[in-house]
Structure formats: C-alpha cells, structure tokens
Amino acid sequence: MNSASYLNKAAAKLLTIALSVEPVARSRHAAGLVFRRTLLVTGTNKKKTHPLALEFARNKDATTLHAEVDCLVRWVSRYGVTTLPDCELVVVRVSAKGEPTNSCPCKGCSRALRSFKVGGVYYTEGSSGLLRKL
Ligand SMILES: [Zn+2]
C-alpha cells in the first residue's frame, strides 16, 4: 500500500532531520506529527530521559528518549492531547551510511502511541524509505 504524498513529504523532511541527530546506540531517528496534512511537530531520539520515556520504556534499561515519545511530549505541551486522534505520526531512521532503514516503533513507543490515541502511525520499512502503516 502506498502512503499518501503528504506523508511521504513529511518523511523526506524527517529524514533530513534524522541525518543531523547525534546517534544514540548507533541509531538516528526522527518522528513527526502530521495534522491536516501538515507536519507540525517533530522529535528526535536523545540520550537524556523523560518521565514519559520511563513510563513507556520497553524495559527497565531502555530509558533513553525515543523520537516518537519526544514528539508526543512536544505535541502535548503545545496542543494538548485532544487533537492526537486526528494526527498521523511518521517515524524514520537513518543507518550509519545515512540511508533510510527500518524504523518500526518498539513495544514501548507502540504502547505510548496507542495510549495517546494517535490516529495513524507510519514508519520507514527499508532502504527505499517507503512508509508502512503500523
Ligand atoms: Zn521506541
């Protein structure tokens, strides 16, 4: 299934952001929330943590802030939670070579995205950079 062009546009923007991220455990991720076809808020993975990162960590040792949760935190502080069901989240990852690679959200992030009722989730599946719906 091909994703809509506005989602691919958001992914292209996020890939340029991911390229500028300091790698955490060799990973460079960027996530964005799209509302009414417009990419409004972005987030990246970070070495620091956050109360939400702890709450939704996939295990007790995985406490760094993932791009998806960083993006959720930024969205909620700006717009609150009521608009999240009308949003789509796009998450991308770039490899050490700088190419798109699989960015399927981890269990912890999937749980956070469900719990915040985000309307749809898309991630890069391979080096093509094509998006797949979670
Ligand atoms: Zn995650």
Residues whose N, C-alpha, C, O or C-beta is under 5 A from the ligand:
A	BS01	ZN	H66 P105 C106 C109
